[in-house]
């Protein structure tokens, strides 16, 4: 067999049944990505004789005698970028970049007719990060990046440093490395929602050719831990074992098989014989709290840090400010309703996975797709009694996270195998495993009771919240506490009460997800306030604006005020102003089809710019011998854009350009510690550490130069490649040589502990049209107002907002991880789990407020999670305005809308039912 790939001949025969994707990746063409295993996402797109194909579906043997082009082969042999690659660079048509190779290959094959219909052209390609606007800009040749200038980096739309690698397919994600002698792991998973493992017979599995080992609960440490990663582990319940003799959800791992190939490992899993004692299961969180319900974790409450194990309550919060009964008595109108949100999947295109080995220094090295490499190292060391200096954890470029990779879901079992076998081992989840073996967003039930006077003054707010954390608690208590924090604190009311529960069930575990519980509760609160205002015959936006807290008011929740949380800049009034202007522009946006119902709606949101209790980041800035700089940071890059922002901050402090700063990151070897890239901390925490390191290095350079030149310090100034002084200029290279001769190293450290914290504000507004005859909804206009403080990189920040809105629209309109009556996940593939596609996402108008935060670095605030939170309630409020029906359950699927319209007898303008 002969295949020409990017001008290079390959003559190795494929294995029986091998797809072209794995054939290419095994030969080092790592630009071909694995995203779905089923031809649904397009990340594996390549050209075969010039025609784009999904290589995960294309049998490798069919490429015999053909010419294959991957993203690595788009550029000319001399290295000149293909026009499509150049356009994606100029527009920065990517965030994490995992899908980018597929979009490039699809775009490069489009003719004029297909370019005129991009929704159809991109129906086979998915992006989870960007919201697609930047991709459209790239296709249309729109340039979004600005040219760098010395010392003028912050506030400019500078390109991501990894951009050239992303568009050429040379950026290295978790599995884009070659490791000699690599073994492969596959997991046997439970078919039962609740069962005790009575016996495991591995003898047949061990006889499979190529199988090296089978690990069960007998091989795993006895100690319990939490898969959640937080700076303070005591925040999470210790309820998980690496491999357990009790399984608590369908899909929980029971055994791990390690073999020479994935096929052998899979066959080994099929031959393991497990004897189960099936136990009663409970799937509903309300039923789980009933007396006599099956107990999910019968553990000691204090040791495991579970609030009430026998009641399946992993965490709970109860509190009252004032007297809500009196508050409701004061009200002229009380509105009460129950709202429900569903499970959603993070659906990052790079699935969970890790590979590990012993390096030349006999250190356990783990390469993983993680948002928290330092916390993962800490957890592995605690689990296996290893000193931290004997373990290194590194994350390559991470292909999306959204909170899902703030977990230790694979590294623990991979480390177990490597420690036992002393061989490199790899575990990579399939897309199906991502649905039933990883985590989801917490489904919530929120009962809201709110009262107000006729003049629109809110008198009382009461919430009862039940969050289904699934079979394991990981983020359960923290998500529950956070969900009732800023969602209640953003509104002023003398009387507030909350009762909240995080509840175990025998279902797939929930975990951290963009917004961390706020989106679920804000859907309920913002919808309830909209309805309350309408029943008082008040404008809903005016009602909310009247009752939101002001810049100098305390943020009061029934759980108490968090002392380190402050309103360090206030842009919520500006956000409201943006929405008011959008409402007034009656002719803007797409026209509604004739006979369709039209409505508009808005929602407000507030979020803390970091987690409570501290979030640690260290950074180190160093002048190198060639006069350029090295910046070491711990935080991970997964499309959040922090690498670019850190470069910009450092370049500004050092009066240089971003090209002269090399960033090393996501590696436990590069800095002392970094809590991780979660809770919107990449800029406001790690960025502040970078600011301090760069500022300290600048001072060090100027102090040394002044002493060496024997001139006053205030007569020296940093420039792009030199220190300027009254006698001329001293290049940084010369300065480094001079300092080295006397034993001085130009390196400075920066540290920030994540406290105090500020808050960010957002507002979302939609105008929608609804077809009463079918339930179809079209978004006529989408406007988002974001108070991000000083915007470090407008292009990237806009991308974060657009991506957050797009992801939230998916959860609002159709995404739903469905669980059947046995507890099994029914939607274990993209084609059964509806993700937003290019055709589904409108171009959201993004507006940034003019504020500067007193806490964040150079006035910046967070903006990676917060755009998600107001989207669902704003959309539901617009739907209520159009139809007169208050929808209380997500997602707002077309059939659900049609059924409600039919039952209510709602007709369009033309009278059609």
N, C-alpha and C positions, 0 to 999 in steps of 0.2 A: 504494500500500500504506500502511496506517495501523496503527501499533502504539502502544498506550498503555503506557508503562513508568513505573511509580511515579508515575502521575498526569501524566506529561509525554508529549505526542504526538510520535511520530517517523514521518515519511512517506517516508523514503528507501527505495528498493527495495534488497533484498539482492542480492548478487552471485549468479550461478548456483551452486547447490550450497552456499551459505554456511549454516553452522549458526547457531543463535540465540546461542550463546556469543560468537562473534567479532563478531556484529552488535551485541550489547550492549556489549562492551568497546570497540569502535570509537566508541561514542557516550558513552564516559566512565563506564560502569557497571563500575568495576573490582572491585567486590565479587564479581563472577562470576569464578571462578578456573579456570585451565587446569591439570589435574592428570594426565590420563591419555589424552586424545584418543579414548576409546573407551567412555565410560559406565561405567567400572569403579570410580571413586573417589568420585563424588558431589560433588566440590568446586565443580562448576558448577551445582548445583541451583538452579532458580528456580521460581516459580509461574506457570503459564499458566491464567488464569481460575480461580485458586485451587488448581489441582492441581500437585503437585511434578513436575518433569521434569528430566532431565539435559540441559542445554541444548547440550552438545557433540554430542548425537545428534539434537536436535530441529531440523528444517529451519526456517530463519528465515521462509520464506514462509508456513509454517503458522500463524504468529502474527498474520497479517493479520486485523485487526478484533478482536483479542483483547486482554485486559489482562494485562500481564506485571508481576510483582513480583519484584524482586531484594532482597538483604539490605538495601540502602540504603532500600528502601521499606517495611520492616517497622515502623519507628517511625512515630508519628503525624506529621501535617504540622507540629504544634507542637513536635516534637522529643522527645515522651515515648516512652521505649523500649517496645517490644513486651514482654509478659510473658516470652516465651522469651529475649529479649535480656537482660532483667534477671536471669533465673535463671542464664544462662551467665556473667554478670558476678559474681554473688554466689558462685557455685561455683568460679569461674575454670575453666571447662570447656574450657580450651585451653592450649596451650603456644606453638608457633610461630604458630598461628592460621590457617594457610593453608587448612585443611579446615573451619574454624569456620562460615563462611557457608553451606556445604553442609549441615552438621549443623543449623544454625538453621532453614534453610528446610524441611528434612525434618521437624524436630521441630514446627514451627509448623503443619504440616498433619496431625499425628497425632490421631486420635480416641481415645476411651477404650480401644477394643479393641486398637488398635495400640500404645498406651502400655503395655498390659499384656504385650506381647510385643516388647520392644526388640531382642532378637537378630534377629528377622525384620524389624522396622521399619528397622533400620540396616544391613541386608544390602547396601545399595547405597552406603554411605558408609564411607570409610576414614580412619583417623587413624594416623599413624606415631609421634606424640610421646607421647600421654598414657597409653596403656594402657587407655583408655576409662572408667576409674572416675570421673574428674572429669566426663566427659560425662554419665554416668548420674546423677551427683549433680546436675548442672545440670537435667536433665530432671525429676528427682524433687523439685526445689526445695530441695536441701540447700545451706546457706550455709557456705562455707569461709573466706571472707575476714573479716579483723578490721578494726575501725575504727582509723585512725591516732591516735597520741598524741604530743605534742611530746617529743622526746628519748627516746622509748621505742619505737624502730623495730626494732632488731635482735632477732631471736628471735620476731617476730610474723608472722602469716600475712597480710601486707599485699598488696593487689592489684597486678597489673602495671599500670604507668602507661599502657600502650597498650591496656588492656582496652576502654575505650569505643570506640576506633577499630576494634578487632578485631571487636566484635559489631555494629557499624554498617556494616562494609564500607568504612570510610574509611582504615584502615591501609594504607600504601603499600609494596607489595612491589616487586621489581625492575622489573617492566614496567608498574606502575600509574602511569605518567606519560605525558603527551602531549609529543612532541618534533616540532616542525615539520620537514617535509622529510625524514622518516625513511625510510631505505632498509632493505631486508631481505636477510639473508644466509642461504643454504642451502649445505650441504656435500655434495660428491660423495665417497662413501666406497668403500674398497677391497673388491672381491669375493673377494680372495685373501688367504690367511694369510701369504704371503711372496712378494713379487714386486718386480721392478725396473721403474720407470716408464720406458719407452723413448721414448714420444712422447705428447704431449697436443695434440689439435686442438680449439681452443675457438671456431673460426670460426662454427659453427652456433649455439652457445650465445649468442654476441654478437649474432646476428641476431634473437634472440627479443625482441619488443617489450617495452620496460621494463627490459631487462638493461643495467646500466651497466658492469660489469667482471667478469672472471673471473681469479682468482688461482691460480697453481700454484706448484710448488717453485721455478720460475725467478724468481718475484717475492718469495720469502721470504728472510730473512736466512740466511746460511750457518752462523751460529754455532749451537751446540747448548746446550740448557739442560735443566732438570728441571721437570716440571709440578708437583712437590711444593713446598710452601711451608714452609720452616723458617727460623728466625732465622739459622742458619748454612748458607748454600747448599752449602757443601762437604760436607755430610752426605749429599747425594744425587748420583747419577750424572748427568752431562751427556750424555744420549743422545737428546734429542728436538729436532726442528726444527719450526717453525711449519707448513710443508708440506714433505714429504720426497720424494725421488725413489726411495726404497725404502720399501715398505709391509711391516709386520711383523705385522699381524693383520687379520682380516676386520672392517671397520668403521672402519679408520683413515682419516682425512680425506686426500683426494688433491687436491681443488680446492675453491675457495670462489667462489660466484656471488653477486653483489650486484645487486639489482633493485628496482624500485618496489614490488613486492608479493612475498609469499611464493610465490604461484602462479607468477609469472614466474621467480623464482629456482629453483624446483623444476624448471620446464620447461627452464631453462638447464642444470641439472645433468644432466637426461636426454639433452641433445644434445651433451654433451662426449664426445669419442671418445678413449679412452685405450688405448694399446698397452702391454701388460705382457709382461715376460719372467718367467714363473712360476718360482719357486725352491723348493727343498725346504724343508719346514717340520717343526718338531718341536713336539708338543703336550704331551708328558709331561715333567715336570721331571727325573725320574730318567733318562729316555732322553736328555734334553738335556745331561746331564753326561757321557754316554758319549763315548769317543774317536770322532771321525768324525761326530758329530752335526752337523746344520746349525747354523751360527753365527748367532745373532740380531743381535749387534752386534759387528762386527769393527773395534773401535776401539782406540786406544792406552789401555792400562790406567791409566796415571798421569794423562793429560790428561782422560779421561772419568770417572775415579774408579770404574772397574769392576774388581772384584777379579781375575777371570780371564776375560777376554772370550772366548777360544777354547773355554773349557769352559762358557760360558753362566752362570757364577757371578758375579752382580753384587755379592754380599757374603757373607762367611762369618765364623763365630766358632768358635774351638776353645779349650778350656781344661779344666784339671783341678785340683781341690782334693783333696789327699790322694792316695790310691791306690784307685781304684774296684775293681780286681781284688781287693785285700785286703779291701775293704769287702764285696764279695759273698762272699768266703770266710768272713767272720765271720757271715754271715746264716744263720739257720735255714731261711729260705724266700726264694726269689728269684722274682719275677713279671716276665714279659717279654711285651710286646704292642705291636702297631702300631695307632695311631689315626689316623683321617682326618676332616678337616673340609672342607666344600664352599665354593664361592663363594657369596656373598650380595650382594644389591644394597642400597645405602643406602635407596633408594626414598623419598627426600624428595619430598613432593608438588609442591613447586616445583622444576622441572627446572633444570639448568644454563643460564645465559644471561647476556648482557651487552648493553648498548647504550652507544655512545660518540659524542662530538661535540666540537667546539671551542667553548669558551665565549666570552663577550664579551671576555675577556682573552687570547684565542687560546691557551688552555691545553687540552690534551687531557684531557677529562673522561670517565671510565669509570664507569658505574653497573652494578654486578654483584652477582650472588647469590654472595657469597664470605664465608668465615670469616676471610679474611686480606687486607683491603684494603691495608694498608701494605706487606706483602711482595709483593703483586701489583704495586703501583706500582714497587717496587724492581726487580722482574723486567722489567717493561715498559721501564723506563728503561735497563736494561742491554742489553736485546734490541735496542732501536731508537736507542741512543745519545742519549737525551733527559735533560736535567737534571731533577732531582726537582721543582723549583719549576714546571716546565712541565707537570706531570702531576698530576691529581687523581683519586683512586679513591674511590668512595663506595658503600656497601652500604645499600640500604633495609632494611626489615624482611625477613629471610631466611626463606623457607619451608622450614625443616628443613635439616640439614646432616649430622650424625652422622659427620663426618670427610670426607665426600665432597667438600665444598667447601673443603677445605684443599689445593686444586689450582688451577692456572691452565690450564683446559681450553678456554676460549672467548675470554678477554680478549685473548690474543695475536693471534689471527687477526682479531678485530674491530678492534683497534688498527691492524693492517696496512691494512685497508680504509679506515679513517678518515684515516689519514696520507696515503694515496694519493689519495683522492677528495675530501677536505675536506668531506665530507657526513656527517650522522649515520647510523649503521649499527646494526642490531639483529640479534642471533643468539640464538634461543631453541630449545633442544633439544626434540624430541618425546619422548614417553615411550619409544618404541622406541630412539631414539638414546641415551637415558639408560642403557639396558641394554647396547648394543654399542659406544657411543662414549664413555662415561665410565669410571669405575673400579668395582671390586668389592672385597669383602673377600678377603684372601689365602687361598686353599686351602692347607691344611697336611697334611703327613704327619709324624707324630711317633712315633718308636719309643722306648718307655719300658722301662727295666730298673730295677727297684727291689728292694732286699733289706732284710729286717728280722729281728730276733731274735724268739723266741716271746713275750717280754714286751712286744713292740710297739715296740721301739727301732729306728728307721730307721738302717740302716748304710751304705747307698750308693744313689745316684740317678744314673742315666746317661740322657741324651737324645740322640737323633739326629733333627734337625729339618730338613725340606725344605719351604720355602715357595715356591709358584709365584707369582712376581711378574708373570707375563705378558710382554708384548712390550716394556715399558718399566719402568725401575727405580724411578722416582719415589720412593715410600716403602719400596721393597724392603729395603735394608739396615737402615734404622731399625726397621721392623716386626720384622725377624728378630732384631736385637739385643734389642729390648724384650721379645719373646716369651719369651726364656729368662732374663729378668732376675728380676722379682718372682715369677714362677711357680716358680722354684727357690729364691729367697732366703727365701721365707716359711717354708720347712721347714728344720729343723736336721738336718744329716748331716755326718759327718766327711769323707766321700768323695763328691765330685760330679764329673761330667764332662759336657761338652756338645760336640757337633759340629753346627753349624747352617749351613744354606746357603739363600741367596735366589737363585732360579734363573730365568733368562729362558726363556720359551717363546713360540711364535707364537700367543698367545691374547690376549683382551681384557685390558688392564693391570689390576692390582690396585693398591690405594692405602690411604690411611688409613681406618680403620673403627673405630667405637666399641670400645674395649678395646685397639686397636693391637697385635694379635698375642697378647696375654695370654689372651684367651678360648679361642683354638685350642689353646694348649699346656696351659692349665689343664684343659681337657676331658680331655686325655690323662693328666696327672699326677694329678688328683683321682679320675679313674676307676680308675687303676692302684692308688692307695693304698686306695681302697675295696675293690678286689678282693683286694689283698694282706692287708688286715685280715680280710676274710671267710675267706680260706684259712688264716689263723692262728687262726680262731675268736675274733676280737676284735670289739668294737663299732667300726665304721668311724669314727664321730665321736670316740670316745675315742682311737683310734689317731692321728688327725690332731691332736687337742688335745695329745697327749703330745709330738708332734714339731714343732709350730709354734714359731717363735722367740718369745722373751719380749721384754718392753719394753726391756731393757738389752743385748740380744744383737746382735752384728753381722749385717748382711744380706750373706751370702756367696754369690756366684755364681762359677762357673768363669771368667767374664769379668773378675772383680775387683770390689772394693767401690767404689761411686761415692761419692767423699768428701763430696759435698754432700747426700747422701740420709740422712735420720735418721728414727728413730721418735720423733717429737716429741709424740705422744700415742698411747696404746695402748688400743684397745677390742675387740681380737680375743677376749679372754676373755669379755667381755660378749656378743659375737656368738654364741659357742659356747653360752653360758648360755641365750640366747633359743631356739636350736635344741633344746636339751635340754628346755626347758619345752614346746615344741611337740610333741616326741616323747611327752612324758608325758601330754598331753591327748588321750587315745585317743578320746574322744567328740566332739571338735571337728571341724568341716568337714562336707562333704557325705557322705552315706552311699554306699557302693559298691553298684552293682546286683548282684542275686543271681547267683552263679556267676562273677563277675569276680575276677581276681587282684588283690590289694592289696599295695602296697609303699611304702616311704618311703626318702628319701635326702637327703643333705646335701653341700654343698661349701663350701670356704673360699676367699677370694681376698684378695690385697693388690695395691695399685697405688700408684705414685708420684704425688704431687700436682703434676705438671708434668714437662716434658721435661728431659733433661740438657743441660748446656751453656749454660743461661740462656734466659729467656723474658721479654722486656722489655715493660713497660707504663708509660705516662705518663698523668697525669690533671691537670686544672686545675679548681679550684673558685673561683667568682667571685661576689661580692655585687653584685646589680644595683640600679639606681636605685629600683625599687619595693619594695625590701626583701626580694625573693626571691633565690634562688640559681641560678646556672648551673653545671652539672657537665659537663665535657667529658671523654669517655673514648674510647679507640680501639676497644675490643672490640665485636664484633658481637652482635646479638640474633637468635637463631634458635630461640627456644623454651627456651633454657637458663636464662632468668630472671635473667641478670646485671644487666639494667637495673634491675629491682626491688631487687636486693641492693645495687647501688651507691647507689641512692637511700636505702636504709635505713641504710647505713653512714654516708653523708654527713649524713643527718638526725640520727642519733644524736650525731655529733661536733659538729654545729652547733646542737643542742638545738631543732630545729624539726620540722616534719612533712614527710612525703615530698611532699605536694602543693605545697610551696613550693620544690621543687627540680626544675628542668627539666634533663633529660639530653640532651646532644648526643653522638652516637657514630657509629662505623663510617664515618668520613670522614677522609681524610688531611689535611684542612684544620684539624681541631679540636684535635689535640695533636701533639707531636713524633713519637711513634712508639708502635706497639703491635704486638707480634709476631703476635697473632691469637687468636681464640677456638677453641683446640683444646688437647688434652692436659689437659683439665679445669682450665684456668687462669683462667676468667672470674671466679671469686671469689677464689682464693688468690693470684693474681698481680695482675690488674687491680684486684681489690678492695683489695689492699694499697696500690696506688698511689692509689686513691680515698681510703682511710683517711688516708694521709699528706697528701694535698692538703687534705682537709677539716679535719684537725687543725691544719695550718699556717695555714689561713684563720681558724679559730677563735682561734688565738693572736694573729694579726694584728688581728682585730677587738677583742679584749679589751685588747691593748696600746695600740691607738690610743684606745679609749674611756677607758681609765684615764688616759692622758696628757691627753686633751681635758678630762675631768671633774676632773682633778687629785685623783684618789683612788687609793689603793693597788690594784694589779692584782688582788689576792686578794679585793677587795671588789666586784669586777664579775663578773657571770655572764650567759651567754647564755640567752635565752628564745626563745619561738617567733618573735616579731617585734621583739625589742628586746634591749638590754643592760640588765640590772638593776643598780642601784648604790644606795648608802645614801640618796641623795637622791630616788630614784624610778626612772624608766625612760627610756632613750634609745632611740627606735625605730631600727630598722636603716635605714629610709629617711632619717631625720635624720642618722644616722651617715654614710651614703653621701654625702649632700649636704655635710656638713662636711668630709669627706675630699677630696671632689672640688674644693672651693674652694681647698684647699692643694696640689692636684696629686697626691693619693694615690689609687691604685687598689687596691681590695680584691680581689686575686687571688693564689692560691697554687698552686704546682705540687707534684705527688707523683710519685714514681718508684719502681719496684721492678724488680730484674733477674732475679727468678725463682729465686734461690738464696740460702740453702739451701732444700731441699725436704723435705717430710714424706711420710708414707704414709697411705693410707686402707685400711680393712678392711671386708669384707663377708662375709656367710654367707647361703646360700639353702637352704631345705628344702621338699621337696614330699612330699605323699602322693598317690599315683595309683592308679587302678584300670584294669585291662586286660581287654578282652574277648578270651578266647583263640580264640573262633570267628571274629573279624573283624579283630583287631589294633587296634581302636579303643582310645584311651587317654583317660581323663577325669582331670582334675586335681581331686582332692577337697579339697585345701588347699594354699595357697602362703604361705610365711612368709619374710620377708626381714629380716635384721638389718644395719644400716648404721652404721658408725663414721664420721660426717661431721664430727667435732669439734663445735664450737658451731654449731648449725643456724641459719643466718641467717633463713630463712623456711620454717617447717615445711611449709606447704601446698605450696610450690613444690618443696622438696626431696623430699617424698613423691611428687610428680608425676614428678620425674626418676627416682626408683627404680622406680616403677610402669611408666613408659615404657621404661626399660632392661630390666626383666624381660619386658615384652611383646615388645619387639624381639628379645630373646634367645630367647624361646619360638618366635618365627617361624623363627629360624635353627636351632633345635633340632628342630622338628617338621616343617617343610615347605618353607621357602624354599631355593631351589637354582637358581643360574644355570647352566643346562645348556649344555654345549658339544658340538656334534656332531663327527663324525669328520673334518670339514674345518677345524674351528676356529671355526665360526659359532655365535653365541648362538642357542639355540632358544627361549628364554623371554623374548622381547622385548615382553611386554605383561603387565599386572597379571593378566589372566584366565588366563595361562599360568604366571605366577609368583605363587605363593600367599602373600599377605600376611595377617597376623593380622587377623581381623575382630572385631567386637564379641562375637560368640558364642564366639570361640576363647579369650578372655583371662579368666582368673579374677581375682577381687578379691584381690590380694596384701596380706597383713597386713604393714605396714611398721613396723619398730621402730628408733628411733634410740638410739645408745649415749650415755652421759653422759661425754663427754670434752671437753677443751679443748686445742687444739693450741698448742704453744709457738712455732710459726712462722707459721701462717696468720693472716689478719687477724681480730682479736678472738676467736681460737681456732678459726676455721673450717678445714675441709678440703674437698677436692673430692668431688663425688658425681654427676657427669654420665656418666662412662664406667663406673665401677667396678661398678654393679649388674648390668651385662651379663655379667660374666665368670664368676660361679659357677653360672649358671642351667643351662647344658647339662650339666655334670657332675652337678649335683644331680639333674636329671631322669633322666639315664642311670643314676645310682645307685639311684634309686627304681624304675626299670624293672627293673633287675637284682634288686632285692629282691623285686619282685612275680613275676618270671618265672624267676629263676635263670639268665638268659642275660645275658652281658656283651656289650652292643652297642658296637662300636668305630668306627662310622662315622656321621656326621651327613649329612642329617637323619634323624630317627627316624620316618620316614613309616609310615603305617598298613600299607601293603603289605609294607614291609621287616620290620616287627614281626610281622605275621601269618605271613610266610614262615618266619621264624626259629622262631616258636612251633610251626608245623606240622612243620618239620624235626626239632625237638627232641621232638615228641610231647607238648607241654605241654597239660594239660587244666585246666579250671576246677574250682571246688568241686563243680559238679554232674556232673563227668565228661565234659563236652562237649569234643571235641578242637578 
